[in-house]
Amino acid sequence: MIAVVDTAAGLAVSGVGLAADAAIGTVRLTGKAVGAAADLAIPDGDGK
């Protein structure tokens, strides 16, 4: 019985970890897209 509970808890923690990893990955990709858009929209200020 304890082994079943341990397994279920372990799977739940793994699921949360995977969800967090996916969310962090999405934020990183979104950040890159926003950064690229900002680079295009905002002049560098180097006079070119």
C-alpha positions in Angstrom: 0.0 0.0 0.0 2.8 2.4 0.9 4.6 1.7 -2.4 1.5 2.5 -4.4 1.2 5.9 -2.6 4.9 6.6 -3.1 4.5 5.8 -6.8 1.5 8.0 -7.2 3.2 10.9 -5.3 6.3 10.5 -7.4 4.3 10.6 -10.6 2.4 13.6 -9.5 5.6 15.5 -8.7 7.1 14.4 -12.1 3.9 15.7 -13.8 4.2 19.0 -12.0 7.9 19.2 -13.0 7.1 18.5 -16.6 4.4 21.1 -16.7 6.7 23.7 -15.1 9.4 22.8 -17.7 6.9 23.3 -20.5 5.7 26.6 -19.1 9.3 27.8 -18.6 10.2 26.8 -22.2 7.1 28.6 -23.5 8.1 31.8 -21.6 11.7 31.6 -23.0 10.4 31.2 -26.6 7.9 34.1 -26.1 10.7 36.2 -24.6 12.9 35.5 -27.6 10.1 36.5 -30.0 9.4 39.7 -28.1 13.1 40.5 -28.0 13.4 40.0 -31.7 10.3 42.2 -32.4 11.7 44.9 -30.1 15.0 44.7 -31.9 13.2 45.4 -35.2 11.0 48.1 -33.8 13.5 50.0 -31.7 16.5 51.7 -33.4 19.9 50.7 -32.1 20.8 54.3 -31.5 24.1 53.9 -33.4 23.2 56.5 -36.0 22.5 54.1 -38.8 
